[in-house]
Structures are given as structure tokens and as C-alpha cells.
């Protein structure tokens, strides 16, 4: 058996998303978060968004198609998956995989663009020269590095698949890079996508396998939020 459909979900709004928005609005250098990135929880609105996501997943996960759920081990993703599956009333089991974690920013973690320019001007210039896709901050990862671990995940997903559908709860950059890999997007295309239409919190993206590879069914779908009157939040990652 192999995976024929991927349901990609970004976690609900997190307290880190709120802290980043506040820092940028205030023109601050540092994003104030009290926990390491892996332990950042959902905000109250993020929990509501996860519940609304569960209502959208319920009919899909009760249609008789064998499904497996994978999640980033980061708390905000795990909380989103747990809440959505509880509301959906299904329990296909959930597996955690560190390859689905968010991109690591190394020494630039918790810094705004203003903070990077002020504290690491050489790094800011390196990023400008190399571009977002290939710039690897000291101690961190480039987008290309994340793509490499996702290639490994996708290979293992098929090799160990006992289902036809995979729900993957993860982060915005990971979803865009899964599209990059599955659809064969170029560097420019995936970066333009992140600029023009960044992944919203608790949004649903669906890829379906076809003879030539994978095709996009829907991207960044938040109708389940709009239909329940749940606020839609964007909170794009690194600018």
C-alpha cells in the first residue's frame, strides 16, 4: 500500500505567533517568548482554530479510507492534532517525527529583522547575498536543509505506509517545502508562494498522487474557520 493523498495542516495560532506580531508592531529587536521553540503552545484562538479544523476533518476521516496521522513533535502542532482528532471523533493514532519540525534559526532565533540587522549585520548581508532558500544562519538551517530532511520523510512515508492517506500537522515553511518537493517547484516559485500567499494558521492543503507525481487539490483552505466564525490568522514566518 502507498500514500495516495496528503492532507497538510499548519498548526493553530501559537503564543509565539502573537509575540512575533507584537515585536514587529513595536519595532523591537527581540521576540519575547518564555519557552524554547519546541515547547511553544497554542494561543486560546489557536485552540479554537484547531477545534474548527476537526469539524472539517471529520467527514474526510470517517469515509473508510485508511489514514495515518503524522505530526511535528513541537507542542503547538501536537496540540492542534490532538484537538482536531478529538473533535473529529476519530482516533487513527498519531506518530511524531522530528523531520516535520519547524525550521531552526540558530543564532537568529527570536530576533526580528531589525534585531538581525542590529546584532548580526554580517549575517544580514550574507542572507541578502545568498537568498532566503540557501542562507543557513550559524547553528540553524537553510530552507534547502529542511527540504533534505523532508525528502527522507517522504521516502519513509511510502516505505512504511499502512494507509492510503496521511494527515501531516506541521509548520508553514514545511508545508511550502512539501509542495516544493511533491510538485517540483523551483526556488523562485516556492519563495514567491510564501510571499504572495503564506500559509494561514489551521489551514488545509491537499495533494493527491497522479501518474506524473503529485497534483495540488487545494491550498491554504480556511473555509472551516470562516464557516464557524473563527478568526483567520496568517502570521507568516521569517520575512
N, C-alpha and C positions, 0 to 999 in steps of 0.2 A: 504494500500500500504506500502511496505517496501523497504529500500535501497538494491539494488542488486549489485551495483558497486560503488567502492570508487576510485576516482582519487585524489591522494595525490601529492601536489606540494610544493616544497620548494621555498621560495621567491628568487628573483634575488639577485645578489651580492649587499651588502649594504656598506655604508661608514664605518660601524663598522667592517665588514669583512676585509676591506682594512687596517683599523687602527690596528686590531689584527695582521694581517700578518706583518705589518711594525714593530710592537713592538717585535714580536718573532724574526724577522730577525735581529733587532738591539740588541737583548739580554736585552731588557728593562723590568722593573718590572711592569710598568703600561701601559695600553692601553688607548691612548688619544682620547676620544670621547667627544664632547661638549654637547650632549643631553642625557637624560635618555634613557634606552634601548627601551622603548615603542615608542620613537619618532625618532629613527634612520632611515633615509631614504635610498632609493636605491642609488647606485652609478650610474654614467652615463652608465657604462656597464650593471649594473643590470636592468636599464630601457630597454636597447636593448634586454637583455635576456627575459624580460617579454613580449616584443612585439613578439619575436620569438616563445615563448610559446603559444601566442594567435593564431598564424598560425597553430600550431599543434592541438590546441583545437577546432578550427573552424569546421572541419568535424565531430568531435565527438558530439559537442553541437548542431549541426543542423540536427541530424539524427532522430529527432522526439521522442526521449526518454526523459521523464520528468526529469529535472535536477534541483538541488538546489546547490547553491554555498555558502560555509561557509569559513570564513577567521579568522585568528588570528586578534585581534584588533591592533596589532603592525603595525606601519606605513609602514615598508618595505613589509609586507605581503599584506596590503590593497592596496598599490601602485602596487604591482605585479598583484593582482587580477583585479584591475581596468584596467590596461594596457592590460592584456591578453584578457579580455572580450571585450574591445573596438576593438582590432584588430580582434578578432574572429567574431565581428559583431552580438553578441547575448547579451541579457540582461535578464537572468533568475532571476535577483535580487540577492543581496548578503547580507548575515547575518554575523554579528560579534559575536564571542563567546570567552570570556576571558579564557575558559578552553583550547583553542588552542594556547595560548601564549607560548613564549619560556620559558625554564626552568630558574628559578630565582636563582642567585648565592649568594645572601646575601652579607656578608662582603667580599667575594672573587670576587665580580663583578669588572670588568675592571683590574684584576690582571692576569699576565701571570703565568706560572708555577714557573718561577724564583721569581716573586713577592710574590706568595703564600708562597714559601719556606723561603723567607727572612723576610716577615712580619707576617706570621702566621704559624710558624714551627710546632706548636702543631696540628693545623688543617691539615697541610700536612701529618703528621703522622697518624692522625685519618682517613684521606681519604685512605692512603695506607693500613691501617688495615681493614677498613670496606669495601673497594672496591667502585668503581665508582657508582654502582647501588644503594647502600644503604647509601652512605655518604650524610648527609644533612648539608651543611655549615650553620653557625649561620645566621638566617634571610633569609635563602634560602630554596631550595627544593632538595630532592634526586630524582633520576630517578623514584624510586618507588612512590614518591609523585605525580609526573607528570602522571604516569600510573593510579593512583587512580582517578584523575580528568578526564582522558580520558575514563575510564570505564563509568563514569557518562555521558560524552558527547555521547558516542556510544549508550548508552541505550536511551537517549533522542532523538537521531537522528532517531532511528526506531519508537519511540513512537509518534513523531510529523511529520513523513515523509509524504510529499505530492508528492513525486517524487520517481523514481527508481534509480537515480544516484546522487551521491554527489561529488562535486569538493571541496576539502579542501586545502586551501592555508595556509601554516604554516611553521614550522621550522624543522631543521634537526633531533633533538632529538625527537620531537613529531612524526615525520614520522616513525622513527625506533621503537618508543614505540607503535604506532598504529599497526605496523607489529607484535610486541611482543604480543599484546593483541589478534589481529584477527587470527594470525597463531599459537598461543600457543607456542611461542618461549621460551626458557629458558633464565635465566640471562646471562649465558655464551654465548649463541648463539647471543643475541642481542648486547652484548658488542663486540663480535668478528666481527659482521657485521659492527659496527661503526668503528672498527679499520681497517678492510680489505677493506671496500667499503663505505666510508662515503657519505652521500647524497650531491650531487652537487647542485649548485645554479640553480634554474628554472628547475630542473629535475622532471620527471613524474614517479610516481609509481602507479600501478593499482592493486587493489584487487577485486576479484569477488566472490560473495556468491555462495557456493555449498552446497550440502546436509549435509556435515560434518562441515560446518562453512564457512571459507574464504580460497581462494587459491590465491597465487601470480601469476599475469599475466605478469607483467613487473616491474622491479625495477631500479630506478636511470637512466631512459632513457633520454638521451640528444641528440638524433638524430635530433630533431628540431633545436638545436643550431648548430650542426655540418653541417647540410644541408644548413644553411643560412650563414655559415662562422662566426658565433658568437662565440667568445672565451668561452670555458668551464672552469668554476672555481669551485674549490672544497671547500675551506675554511671550513675545519671541525671545529666543536665546541670545547668544552673543551677537551684537550688532554687526 
